Amino acid sequence: MDSLSVARRTVAAASLAVKEYASGVAPAGGTVTAPEEVSEAKQFLEHARLDLDSLPAAVRASADADMRAMLAMMDRLVPPDSVAAQAGTLIKRITTAMGAALDPFPGQPPSLARGAAVFKEQCIQCHGSTGRGDGPKARHLQGPPPADLADRTAMADVSLVDAYRKVTIGVAGTAMPEFEESLSSDDLWAVATYIATLRTDDAWCTRGRRCTPPSARGAMA
């Protein structure tokens, strides 16, 4: 894996870890509200550390130190804002060292039709046709069940970039695989955008005219 890919994966993992930790610890720190979120945050970081040897030498040691510092902070249950600040330092170091954009944003709007097709090909077996985590393979998986992508409460804080990153690098500690090697960047953005529509309702889709209402998704799947 080349250094730019590893840099992007590292930044993605650190950013997702911050989000997961903030979802599992009280804003003032000290209190765990969702242990599974804190565990997932740590696993994002621990998994990402395995690839740090592929980063440029100038940033390799500091990136590892920043990630170890984030893990130690999570162990102490410090406030999420403090972990986010440490992640910001890590991301700034890597961005400066690489001198390149670390999130390859699409040059044109992602295709929802293509996203639906990719979802059917790659995701439906675990997440189910409407994204509720009830696909035919779901009951046979070890570890946490597939995420309910249609749960608007659970998915409220998951941005389009978050979805793109999770599809790209996978979710450590779960059956969610990475698709960086098997899908193009355009397909990754397309399926991430389609996933974002699964949490909406018919009224929202009718107003926006930009997504497929849940009642029609069965035909697409």
QUIHU-V518512 format. One record per residue. N is the residue number from 1. PSI is psi in whole degrees, 0 to 359 (none if undefined). D_LAST is the distance of its C-alpha to the last C-alpha in Angstrom with 2 decimals. Layout:
n & psi & d_last
N & PSI & D_LAST
N & PSI & D_LAST
This chain:
n & psi & d_last
1 & 132 & 33.20
2 & 164 & 35.11
3 & 326 & 36.74
4 & 318 & 34.58
5 & 317 & 31.36
6 & 320 & 33.14
7 & 316 & 34.43
8 & 319 & 31.00
9 & 321 & 29.68
10 & 314 & 32.80
11 & 318 & 32.49
12 & 314 & 28.84
13 & 316 & 29.80
14 & 318 & 32.80
15 & 317 & 30.98
16 & 323 & 28.26
17 & 319 & 31.09
18 & 315 & 32.86
19 & 315 & 29.93
20 & 318 & 29.37
21 & 317 & 33.14
22 & 334 & 33.50
23 & 346 & 30.90
24 & 356 & 32.93
25 & 141 & 36.53
26 & 148 & 38.55
27 & 326 & 39.51
28 & 357 & 43.11
29 & 175 & 42.25
30 & 339 & 43.74
31 & 125 & 41.24
32 & 125 & 37.91
33 & 338 & 35.44
34 & 91 & 32.39
35 & 325 & 33.52
36 & 329 & 30.08
37 & 319 & 29.68
38 & 318 & 33.12
39 & 318 & 32.41
40 & 321 & 29.26
41 & 314 & 31.34
42 & 322 & 33.97
43 & 326 & 31.62
44 & 314 & 30.20
45 & 315 & 33.84
46 & 321 & 35.00
47 & 319 & 32.25
48 & 327 & 32.95
49 & 337 & 36.66
50 & 338 & 36.15
51 & 1 & 35.53
52 & 339 & 38.30
53 & 343 & 40.69
54 & 357 & 38.79
55 & 158 & 39.61
56 & 144 & 42.74
57 & 328 & 45.88
58 & 337 & 46.94
59 & 354 & 44.13
60 & 308 & 43.27
61 & 318 & 45.77
62 & 324 & 45.28
63 & 318 & 41.49
64 & 319 & 42.00
65 & 319 & 44.64
66 & 319 & 42.40
67 & 321 & 39.61
68 & 323 & 42.19
69 & 319 & 43.56
70 & 317 & 40.17
71 & 318 & 39.79
72 & 321 & 43.34
73 & 320 & 42.73
74 & 323 & 39.72
75 & 326 & 41.95
76 & 355 & 44.48
77 & 47 & 41.91
78 & 165 & 43.16
79 & 141 & 41.70
80 & 327 & 38.29
81 & 327 & 39.94
82 & 320 & 42.23
83 & 319 & 39.45
84 & 322 & 37.76
85 & 320 & 41.12
86 & 320 & 41.45
87 & 323 & 37.97
88 & 321 & 39.07
89 & 315 & 42.07
90 & 311 & 40.01
91 & 321 & 37.62
92 & 317 & 40.65
93 & 313 & 42.40
94 & 318 & 39.50
95 & 317 & 38.81
96 & 317 & 42.52
97 & 323 & 42.79
98 & 328 & 39.89
99 & 31 & 40.73
100 & 159 & 37.17
101 & 132 & 34.08
102 & 358 & 32.22
103 & 107 & 28.91
104 & 78 & 27.78
105 & 145 & 26.42
106 & 147 & 24.53
107 & 343 & 26.81
108 & 161 & 24.46
109 & 134 & 21.70
110 & 149 & 18.42
111 & 119 & 15.73
112 & 325 & 12.81
113 & 317 & 11.05
114 & 321 & 11.96
115 & 319 & 11.07
116 & 321 & 7.38
117 & 317 & 7.77
118 & 319 & 9.98
119 & 317 & 8.04
120 & 320 & 5.57
121 & 322 & 9.04
122 & 337 & 11.20
123 & 335 & 10.24
124 & 330 & 7.68
125 & 328 & 10.62
126 & 314 & 12.87
127 & 346 & 11.39
128 & 165 & 8.80
129 & 332 & 5.49
130 & 9 & 8.07
131 & 14 & 10.28
132 & 9 & 13.05
133 & 23 & 14.06
134 & 32 & 13.46
135 & 166 & 11.50
136 & 335 & 13.42
137 & 347 & 15.61
138 & 317 & 16.52
139 & 345 & 19.45
140 & 358 & 20.96
141 & 145 & 21.25
142 & 149 & 24.74
143 & 197 & 25.61
144 & 146 & 23.82
145 & 162 & 20.44
146 & 146 & 17.35
147 & 146 & 17.66
148 & 97 & 16.22
149 & 350 & 14.75
150 & 358 & 14.65
151 & 104 & 18.36
152 & 331 & 20.21
153 & 311 & 23.50
154 & 328 & 22.64
155 & 2 & 20.79
156 & 322 & 23.47
157 & 6 & 25.45
158 & 107 & 22.72
159 & 171 & 23.17
160 & 321 & 21.05
161 & 321 & 23.56
162 & 313 & 23.23
163 & 316 & 19.47
164 & 315 & 20.25
165 & 319 & 23.05
166 & 321 & 21.25
167 & 325 & 18.53
168 & 308 & 21.52
169 & 357 & 23.99
170 & 183 & 22.06
171 & 108 & 23.52
172 & 142 & 26.69
173 & 2 & 27.30
174 & 179 & 23.69
175 & 1 & 21.12
176 & 112 & 19.39
177 & 171 & 20.27
178 & 147 & 21.36
179 & 14 & 19.60
180 & 322 & 22.65
181 & 337 & 23.60
182 & 344 & 20.33
183 & 145 & 18.77
184 & 164 & 20.76
185 & 320 & 21.84
186 & 319 & 19.88
187 & 324 & 16.59
188 & 316 & 17.65
189 & 323 & 18.37
190 & 313 & 15.20
191 & 327 & 12.96
192 & 320 & 15.71
193 & 320 & 15.65
194 & 319 & 11.96
195 & 323 & 12.74
196 & 334 & 15.65
197 & 343 & 13.80
198 & 341 & 12.27
199 & 358 & 15.90
200 & 170 & 16.70
201 & 173 & 17.25
202 & 320 & 17.17
203 & 318 & 20.82
204 & 315 & 20.52
205 & 321 & 17.81
206 & 319 & 20.00
207 & 315 & 23.01
208 & 332 & 21.62
209 & 25 & 19.65
210 & 3 & 17.91
211 & 167 & 14.53
212 & 121 & 11.67
213 & 149 & 12.68
214 & 327 & 10.92
215 & 340 & 11.33
216 & 354 & 9.16
217 & 332 & 6.16
218 & 322 & 5.08
219 & 324 & 5.46
220 & 328 & 3.80
221 & none & 0.00
